[in-house]
Amino acid sequence: MRQWRVGTFSMGLSLVFLGVFLLLTQFFDWQIITVLKVWWPIILVILGMEILLYLFSSKQEKPYLSFDLFSIIIVGIIGTAGISMVFLQSTGILDIVEQGLKREEVTKDLPEFNYAMKDNIKRIVIESESQQNPITIEGTNENVLSLFGTFRTVESKEMEVSKPEDYLNVSQKGDTLFVRIKQLPYRMSEFYTDYSSIHTTILVPTNKKLDIIDLNNDITLNPRELKSNWTVNNVSQIDLILDETANVKVSVNDTIINNRDREKWEYTSTEDEKAESETTAILQKGKGSPAIHVFNSGSLDLTNH
């Protein structure tokens, strides 16, 4: 007569349930981690039912439980793995791992921003909270300040940028319009970091004075038909394009000029000072008005034909 050993039925039925759950994940939008979290307690239910069924069906006065040691070990390993998953879930580690598996980097367009300039606005100030994100600033003859571009981020609800207010703050104080580019949200953990990078282009009316202040970004300046002074203060790297600018004076103070052209630049410092990081120089095209002042910055690259 075949002897019933507790554990054999539990292991077989547990493996059947696991196989069914994993098969259903192929047809439904189920996450495997979620399935495993739901599935593992079934092992204890099945094992307990098997023990009770054995005791009730046994014809002995004092039933003696006979265990299938191999099956019990397998069930124990599976159960321990399930308990470990519950522990990891309670500490938040499992959620972090699950979020990490879902991470997907995407590039999207920024919501475009357009601001019709009021007549009483004489000056524009551009600032940025974000770091190491390139910014392109171009002059325009239209009396509208426009901002557009792209951002690269990890796909999640926390990183959603659906309106200009999510990445931009614009406010008018007196005759000055302040434009601040925000730092996009990011998350840091012991396992990974969700970061966001933004690449913006800003069109600035050339008839307004422009101040670019304290940017931890590399910027590209293309003033085109400049009609008012521009000032750049404390910016790490500047690419200045003067191809379409006929009349302008560029003055540089305490800033390295990378591609120095001795015939075009007029240096007010001595030869010894030219070799130092702090440089004072002037370049003039046409009538030399209006002016672009660059000071207390990292370095300047000039494109001038």
GIUR-V840163 format. One record per pair of residues at least 12 apart in sequence whose C-alpha atoms are under 8 Angstrom apart, sorted by the first residue. I is the first residue (numbers start at 1). J is the second residue. Records with the same first field share a line. If there is no record, write none. Layout:
I->J + J
This chain:
4->54 + 66
5->65 + 66 + 67 + 68
6->47 + 50 + 51 + 54 + 65 + 66 + 67 + 68
7->47 + 50 + 67 + 68 + 69 + 71 + 72 + 75
8->68 + 71 + 72
9->50
10->43 + 46 + 47 + 50 + 71 + 75
11->71 + 72 + 74 + 75
13->46
14->42 + 43 + 46
17->39
18->39
21->35 + 39
22->35
33->98
36->82
37->82 + 85 + 86
40->78 + 79 + 82
41->79 + 82
43->75 + 79
44->79
51->65
100->192
103->154 + 155 + 156
104->154 + 155
105->152 + 153 + 154 + 155
106->152 + 153 + 154 + 155
107->150 + 151 + 152 + 153
108->150 + 151 + 152
109->148 + 149 + 150 + 151
110->148 + 149 + 150 + 151 + 161 + 162 + 163 + 164
111->148 + 161 + 162 + 163 + 164
112->146 + 147 + 148 + 149 + 164
113->146 + 147 + 148 + 164
114->144 + 145 + 146 + 147
115->144 + 145 + 146
116->143 + 144 + 145
117->143 + 144 + 145
120->175
121->174 + 175 + 176 + 177 + 208
122->175 + 176 + 208 + 209
123->175 + 176 + 177 + 208 + 209 + 210 + 211
124->176 + 177 + 178 + 179 + 208 + 209 + 210 + 211
125->176 + 177 + 178 + 179 + 210 + 211 + 212 + 213
126->178 + 179 + 180 + 181 + 210 + 211 + 212 + 213
127->178 + 179 + 180 + 181 + 212 + 213 + 214 + 215
128->180 + 181 + 182 + 183 + 214 + 215 + 216
129->180 + 181 + 182 + 183 + 215 + 216
130->181 + 182 + 183 + 184 + 216 + 217
131->183 + 215 + 216 + 217
132->216 + 217 + 218
133->197 + 198 + 199 + 216 + 217 + 218
134->198 + 199 + 200 + 217 + 218 + 219 + 220
135->199 + 200 + 201 + 202 + 217 + 218 + 219 + 220
136->200 + 201 + 202 + 219 + 220 + 221 + 222
137->201 + 202 + 203 + 204 + 219 + 220 + 221 + 222 + 223
138->201 + 202 + 203 + 204 + 221 + 222 + 223 + 224
139->203 + 204 + 205 + 206 + 222 + 223 + 224 + 225 + 226
140->203 + 204 + 205 + 206 + 223 + 224 + 225
141->205 + 206 + 207 + 225
142->205
143->205
144->203 + 204 + 205
145->202 + 203 + 204 + 205
146->202 + 203 + 204
147->200 + 201 + 202 + 203
148->200 + 201 + 202
149->198 + 199 + 200 + 201
150->198 + 199 + 200
151->196 + 197 + 198 + 199
152->196 + 197 + 198
153->194 + 195 + 196 + 197
154->194 + 195 + 196
158->185
159->184 + 185 + 186 + 196
166->182 + 184
167->181 + 182 + 183 + 184
168->180 + 181 + 182
169->181 + 182
184->196 + 197
206->223 + 225 + 226 + 227 + 228
207->226 + 227 + 228
208->227 + 228 + 229
209->228 + 229 + 230
210->228 + 229 + 230 + 231
211->230 + 231 + 232 + 233
212->230 + 231 + 232 + 233
213->232 + 233 + 234 + 235
214->233 + 234 + 235
215->234 + 235 + 236
216->235 + 236
217->235 + 236 + 237
218->235 + 236 + 237 + 238 + 239
219->235 + 237 + 238 + 239
220->238 + 239 + 240 + 241
221->238 + 239 + 240 + 241
222->240 + 241 + 242
223->241 + 242 + 244 + 245
224->242 + 243 + 244 + 245
225->244 + 245 + 246
226->245 + 247 + 248 + 290
227->290
228->290 + 291
229->290 + 291 + 292 + 293
230->291 + 292 + 293
231->292 + 293 + 294
232->292 + 293 + 294 + 295 + 297
233->294 + 295 + 296 + 297
234->295 + 296 + 297 + 298
235->296 + 297 + 298
236->297 + 298 + 299
237->297 + 298 + 299 + 300
238->298 + 299 + 300 + 301
239->300 + 301 + 302 + 303
240->300 + 301 + 302 + 303
241->302 + 303 + 304
242->302 + 303 + 304 + 305
243->303 + 304 + 305
246->285 + 286
247->284 + 285 + 286 + 287 + 288 + 289 + 290
248->284 + 285 + 286 + 287 + 288 + 289 + 290 + 291 + 292
249->282 + 283 + 284 + 285 + 288 + 289 + 290 + 291 + 292
250->282 + 283 + 284 + 291 + 292 + 293 + 294
251->280 + 281 + 282 + 283 + 291 + 292 + 293 + 294
252->279 + 280 + 281 + 282 + 293 + 294 + 295
253->278 + 279 + 280 + 281 + 294 + 295 + 296
254->277 + 278 + 279 + 280 + 295 + 296 + 297
255->277 + 278 + 279 + 280 + 294 + 295 + 296 + 297 + 298 + 299 + 300
256->277 + 278 + 279 + 297 + 298 + 299 + 300
257->279 + 299 + 300 + 301
258->299 + 300 + 301 + 302
259->301 + 302
264->283 + 284
265->281 + 282 + 283 + 284
266->281 + 282 + 283
267->280 + 281 + 282
268->280 + 281 + 282
269->281
